[in-house]
Every structure is written in C-alpha cells, then in structure tokens.
Amino acid sequence: MTDKLKPLRQQIDEIDAQILELLSRRGRVAQEVGHVKAETNAPVFRPEREAQVLRGVADRNPGPLKNGDVQTIFREIMSACRALEKRVTVAYLGPAGTFSEEAVYKQFGSAIEGMPCASIDEVFRATEAGTADFGVVPVENSSEGAINRTLDLLLGTTTVISGEVSIPVHHSLMTRTGTMEGVTVVCAHSQALAQCQVWLNLHHPDIERRAVASNAEAARMASQDPSIAAIASEMAGEQYKLGVVEAHIQDDPHNRTRFVVIGKLHTNPSGRDHTSLVLAVPNKAGAVYDLLAPVAKHGVSMTRFESRPARIGTWEYYFYVDVEGHVQDANVARALEELKQNAAFFKVLGSYPVSL
Ligand SMILES: O=C(O)C(=O)C[C@]1(C(=O)O)C=C[C@@H](O)C=C1
C-alpha cells in the first residue's frame, strides 16, 4: 500500500510545486495590473472580468474536477490576486455565519475585509459613505419572494448594482444537545420561520416560534440556552457548536436567495448580463401595459417584475424590472430610452454579470 502511494505522492508534490510557481507568477502580474490601475485611478474590482474568467474556466475545464469546484478555486485565486492590488471591504447583513456572509464569499472569495452590519439599512449607509467599497444585500428568495426593505432602499440610494449572486439556502434545526429535549421555543429570522413552516407544523406544531434579528443570532442564543432551538445554516451551527436535530428542513428543497452587490462601480458588459430598473407610471388605465411595450418591441427579455406600493397614500406602485442584457447593448439602450418617455419615474439600478 505505502509502496504504491509513494510515487503518486511524489507526482502530487511535483505538480504542487508547478502550481505554486504559476500562482506566484500570476500574483506578480496582478501586482503590475495594480500599478497600471493606480496610475489611472481605475477600479480594482472588475466583476465583468471575473465573471468572464470564471465562465472561461468552466468552458475549458478538461475534468475530472467538477466545474463548480474549479470555479471555487479560481474565485479564490482571483480574490488573492485582487488583494495584492487592494483588499476590498464588503459590508453585509451580519453577524458572521449568515447566508449573506456566504454570498459575500461566493462573490468576492475570502481575501477581503468583511464588515458585518446590524441591518440592511446599515449596509447601504456604509457603502454610500464609502466606509465599505461594496455591500451585499438580499433581494429575493425563491419561496418567500422580495426582500422589501432592500427594494425600498434601492429606490433612493446613490449606489448602483454592480453584481448579483445566488446561493442555495438550506436550513437546519439545531440545539446545544442535538435533541429537542427540554426545548420550548424555536428561534430564527422571520424569513426562515416562513420557509420552514410546513415542516414545523408537521413535526413541532406546539412549540413556540420566535422571530429574531438573524438566523446566526438564533444560533448564538441556542448555544447559551438549552430551551432554545435555532433554525440556521449548518455553517452558523458549527460556529456556535450546535448539534443538528434535523438537516434541510426548508419546505422547498430548491430554496435559493438572490443577493445584489451595491457600490459606486458601473460594471462593463461581460457578455451575459442583467439590468435592473425601477419605474412608476401615471395612474391611468392600460399604463403598465403601455409602459412595458418597448421591452418586447426591442426583443429584450424580462426576467423579473415586482411591484411595491409607493406609500404616498394612493394606489400607486413602483415596478422593479430586471431584463436580460447590459445598458450598453444597443437593443437594451433603445428599449430603456422608450420606457423612460412613458414613465413617471425611471431609474436604472445597474447592469451586471448574470450570477454563476
Ligand atoms: O484584470 C484585472 O483587472 C485584474 O485586476 C486581475 C484580476 C485577476 O486576478 O484576474 C483581479 C481583480 C479584478 O477584479 C479582475 C481580475
């Protein structure tokens, strides 16, 4: 056994030495890129370029490593190279261990400064003030729909959307002991309680459910009190040394949350992009239909349509629309120009690469 392993491990050592040499070369080139950018005050983080690199490695991947795994490795390589140019600060809805933190790492890799914030409002404030270079905020969940606070804040923000990231959301029921003995209350963020309601009704119909600020906060509470069970990610459970009572209790096994990256950066076209906008129409019959006509006319696909009350006391709404393509694409530019003519309110939130 050992005799057979030895030459294989030698091969691995040789390959690792080559990988290390190549990584070092890549790092030195990134430093040069950093100097060129510094001369022209150009942005360090380029989401469109990173998206192209990651799509490229998946397209050229000869195997046997899986595309997703190769992309994770390259995500980290770019993150480390980027940190040689500048370590970007990213604000998100904390504490550490939330799905928002997971989204931050999926988008930026781990060579960043994470800035956990107490609320979505604070993420916007930190990004607008420049305390953080970017912010990552949840915008919609596949089972629960829009995250209204984010939509409301996008309306008035001076930041733009420069990226999107979507992650699977799996919830586990966890306690200090890994059993439900002595548990009188289940704590989680209200969204998580809603996403697990069918399972809870079936298995623990009589236990009180309490909404708290975040799932990570629920995990922290459960770690200190044996009468509390938390619904959170296993990542948060590990952080607080909780035992898993039941894994994957979310009602929809394909549950996902989509986040957007906000910042001051206008992202260039990557070849596969989305554009987000907010619109309002005059309050008259057929107005919404007329408003959206240019989208179809110019062959632009709409991927999302969401409405929010304008909260000015009348039955008026803001419409949050996502379309395929970039504002610099000719057909998108023409469609938006016409949309703008018919709209009482019109704001482009940003164009950015479609999430992996
Ligand atoms: O191409 C660039 O602009 C780089 O700075 C290099 C690099 C990379 O490591 O590949 C790093 C950071 C950018 O976000 C994009 C790519």
Ligand as a Chemical Component Dictionary entry (heavy atoms), coordinates in Angstrom:
data_LIG
# 
_chem_comp.id                   LIG 
_chem_comp.type                 NON-POLYMER 
_chem_comp.pdbx_formal_charge   0 
_chem_comp.three_letter_code    LIG 
# 
loop_
_chem_comp_atom.comp_id 
_chem_comp_atom.atom_id 
_chem_comp_atom.alt_atom_id 
_chem_comp_atom.type_symbol 
_chem_comp_atom.charge 
_chem_comp_atom.model_Cartn_x 
_chem_comp_atom.model_Cartn_y 
_chem_comp_atom.model_Cartn_z 
_chem_comp_atom.pdbx_ordinal 
LIG O1  O1  O 0 -7.884  42.002 -14.831 1  
LIG C1  C1  C 0 -7.854  42.787 -13.885 2  
LIG O2  O2  O 0 -8.330  43.948 -13.967 3  
LIG C2  C2  C 0 -7.250  42.385 -12.609 4  
LIG O3  O3  O 0 -7.128  43.215 -11.725 5  
LIG C3  C3  C 0 -6.875  40.968 -12.381 6  
LIG C4  C4  C 0 -7.969  40.174 -11.663 7  
LIG C5  C5  C 0 -7.497  38.687 -11.666 8  
LIG O4  O4  O 0 -6.879  38.282 -10.676 9  
LIG O5  O5  O 0 -7.711  38.011 -12.660 10 
LIG C6  C6  C 0 -8.128  40.674 -10.285 11 
LIG C7  C7  C 0 -9.118  41.586 -9.937  12 
LIG C8  C8  C 0 -10.164 42.028 -10.861 13 
LIG O6  O6  O 0 -11.403 42.051 -10.239 14 
LIG C9  C9  C 0 -10.216 41.198 -12.089 15 
LIG C10 C10 C 0 -9.236  40.299 -12.414 16 
# 
loop_
_chem_comp_bond.comp_id 
_chem_comp_bond.atom_id_1 
_chem_comp_bond.atom_id_2 
_chem_comp_bond.value_order 
_chem_comp_bond.pdbx_ordinal 
LIG O1 C1  DOUB 1  
LIG C1 O2  SING 2  
LIG C1 C2  SING 3  
LIG C2 O3  DOUB 4  
LIG C2 C3  SING 5  
LIG C3 C4  SING 6  
LIG C4 C5  SING 7  
LIG C4 C6  SING 8  
LIG C4 C10 SING 9  
LIG C5 O4  DOUB 10 
LIG C5 O5  SING 11 
LIG C6 C7  DOUB 12 
LIG C7 C8  SING 13 
LIG C8 O6  SING 14 
LIG C8 C9  SING 15 
LIG C9 C10 DOUB 16 
# 
